[in-house]
């Protein structure tokens, strides 16, 4: 089963502000997600950290998905500093 992740990079718009992230290449549903805010409102550089049941923590954006190489996993919760 393929899992597709969509991210909206705007708090006020939809449609053109929503994009599909690169293929996650995971067989089971993600355990958790943490969306990293775009640097400014007009930016489309949204990144999503994905905790997977398989163990790796992934960083996904519209162009690529890559393993962050964290040794401990699976991650059940993710957060970003405020």
TORTOR-795789 format. One record per residue: residue number from 1; residue in three letters; x, y, z of N, C-alpha, C, O in turn. Coordinates in steps of 0.02 Angstrom, whole numbers. Example, Ala and Ser with C-alpha at 12.3 -4.5 7.8 and 13.67 -1.06 7.14 Angstrom:
% TORTOR-795789
   nr  rest     n.X     n.Y     n.Z    ca.X    ca.Y    ca.Z     c.X     c.Y     c.Z     o.X     o.Y     o.Z
    1   ALA     660    -284     390     615    -225     390     660    -165     390     712    -166     423
    2   SER     642    -112     354     684     -53     357     645       2     394     670      57     402
END
This chain:
% TORTOR-795789
   nr  rest     n.X     n.Y     n.Z    ca.X    ca.Y    ca.Z     c.X     c.Y     c.Z     o.X     o.Y     o.Z
    1   UNK      42     -59       0       0       0       0      44      62       0      92      66      38
    2   UNK      28     109     -42      66     171     -47      34     225      -3     -27     233      -4
    3   UNK      75     261      33      51     316      75      73     382      44     132     391      29
    4   UNK      26     427      33      40     491       2      29     546      54     -20     545      90
    5   UNK      75     593      57      72     648     105      64     713      68     102     728      21
    6   UNK      14     752      88       3     819      59      16     871     113       0     860     172
    7   UNK      46     927      94      59     982     141      33    1047     112      41    1061      53
    8   UNK       2    1086     155     -22    1153     136      25    1203     169      31    1203     230
    9   UNK      56    1245     130     106    1291     157      78    1359     176     116    1405     189
   10   UNK      12    1365     179     -19    1429     197     -72    1418     250    -109    1368     249
   11   UNK     -77    1465     296    -130    1463     346    -194    1497     321    -246    1491     353
   12   UNK    -190    1532     265    -248    1570     241    -272    1549     172    -326    1569     151
   13   UNK    -233    1507     136    -252    1487      68    -252    1411      62    -222    1376     103
   14   UNK    -285    1387      11    -282    1316      -8    -272    1313     -83    -252    1363    -113
   15   UNK    -285    1257    -114    -278    1253    -186    -206    1256    -207    -170    1206    -203
   16   UNK    -183    1314    -230    -114    1321    -254     -63    1317    -197      -3    1311    -210
   17   UNK     -86    1321    -135     -41    1318     -77     -30    1246     -54      11    1233      -9
   18   UNK     -66    1199     -82     -61    1129     -63     -20    1091    -115     -31    1098    -175
   19   UNK      27    1050     -91      66    1010    -137      78     940    -109      73     929     -49
   20   UNK      92     894    -153     106     825    -133     180     818    -119     222     840    -158
   21   UNK     196     788     -62     266     774     -46     291     715     -87     251     676    -113
   22   UNK     356     709     -92     386     654    -127     364     587     -95     345     586     -37
   23   UNK     368     534    -133     348     467    -109     386     450     -45     447     455     -42
   24   UNK     348     430       7     378     413      71     413     345      70     457     332     111
   25   UNK     394     301      25     423     234      19     419     195      84     468     165     106
   26   UNK     360     196     116     349     156     176     289     111     165     244     128     127
   27   UNK     290      53     198     236       5     187     179      12     237     123     -10     223
   28   UNK     191      43     294     139      52     345     128     126     357     171     167     342
   29   UNK      70     142     384      53     212     396     103     244     444     129     210     489
   30   UNK     118     309     436     164     343     482     137     342     553      76     342     564
   31   UNK     183     341     601     164     343     671     152     415     695     109     426     738
   32   UNK     188     462     667     181     532     687     209     577     634     250     557     593
   33   UNK     187     640     635     209     691     587     224     755     625     193     770     676
   34   UNK     272     793     600     287     859     627     301     904     567     350     895     532
   35   UNK     258     953     557     265     999     500     309    1057     521     296    1090     571
   36   UNK     361    1069     482     406    1126     495     381    1185     453     374    1179     392
   37   UNK     370    1239     485     342    1298     452     388    1323     397     449    1318     400
   38   UNK     356    1352     347     393    1385     294     427    1447     322     402    1476     371
   39   UNK     483    1468     293     518    1527     320     478    1592     317     489    1636     358
   40   UNK     432    1598     269     388    1656     265     325    1636     228     323    1584     196
   41   UNK     273    1677     231     206    1660     206     206    1641     132     168    1596     112
   42   UNK     245    1673      91     244    1660      19     288    1600      -1     286    1579     -59
   43   UNK     325    1573      46     370    1517      31     331    1452      24     280    1442      56
   44   UNK     355    1408     -18     326    1341     -26     373    1288       2     365    1229     -13
   45   UNK     421    1309      43     471    1264      69     450    1230     134     485    1234     184
   46   UNK     392    1198     134     369    1162     192     402    1093     194     406    1059     143
   47   UNK     425    1074     253     454    1008     262     415     972     316     389    1003     362
   48   UNK     411     906     311     375     866     360     422     811     385     452     774     345
   49   UNK     428     806     451     466     751     481     416     696     494     362     707     522
   50   UNK     433     635     474     387     578     477     418     522     519     473     498     503
   51   UNK     384     502     572     405     444     612     372     383     583     311     382     573
   52   UNK     411     331     569     384     272     535     386     210     581     427     206     627
   53   UNK     342     163     568     340     100     605     402      58     590     423      18     632
   54   UNK     430      67     531     490      29     512     552      52     549     602      16     550
   55   UNK     550     111     581     606     135     620     636     200     597     647     244     639
   56   UNK     651     210     532     683     273     514     637     333     522     576     329     515
   57   UNK     669     389     537     634     454     538     651     488     472     710     496     455
   58   UNK     599     508     435     609     536     369     596     611     368     558     637     409
   59   UNK     629     646     323     616     716     309     589     719     238     625     702     190
   60   UNK     527     742     230     495     744     164     478     815     145     457     855     187
   61   UNK     488     831      81     463     893      53     437     877     -17     430     818     -34
   62   UNK     423     926     -57     393     913    -122     442     881    -172     420     855    -223
   63   UNK     506     884    -157     557     858    -204     587     791    -185     602     751    -229
   64   UNK     595     779    -121     628     717    -100     607     696     -30     581     736       9
   65   UNK     618     633     -16     611     605      51     677     573      69     704     533      30
   66   UNK     704     591     128     768     561     147     767     539     219     733     569     262
   67   UNK     804     487     233     811     460     300     857     507     339     912     524     315
   68   UNK     837     528     398     878     572     438     934     536     474     977     568     505
   69   UNK     934     470     471     989     431     501     989     430     576    1042     421     607
   70   UNK     932     439     608     929     435     681     931     362     702     896     321     673
   71   UNK     971     346     751     982     277     772     924     248     813     911     188     809
   72   UNK     890     289     851     837     264     895     770     271     861     755     324     833
   73   UNK     731     220     862     665     222     831     630     156     844     662     109     868
   74   UNK     567     152     831     527     201     796     508     260     841     501     252     901
   75   UNK     500     318     810     479     379     846     403     379     850     368     373     799
   76   UNK     377     387     910     305     388     920     277     459     925     218     470     913
   77   UNK     321     506     943     301     577     947     358     620     924     417     606     936
   78   UNK     340     674     890     389     723     867     363     792     886     302     804     886
   79   UNK     408     837     900     388     907     913     444     952     890     502     931     881
   80   UNK     427    1014     880     477    1063     861     480    1115     915     430    1128     948
   81   UNK     538    1147     925     542    1200     975     499    1259     956     491    1275     897
   82   UNK     470    1291    1004     428    1349     991     466    1413     997     438    1467     988
END
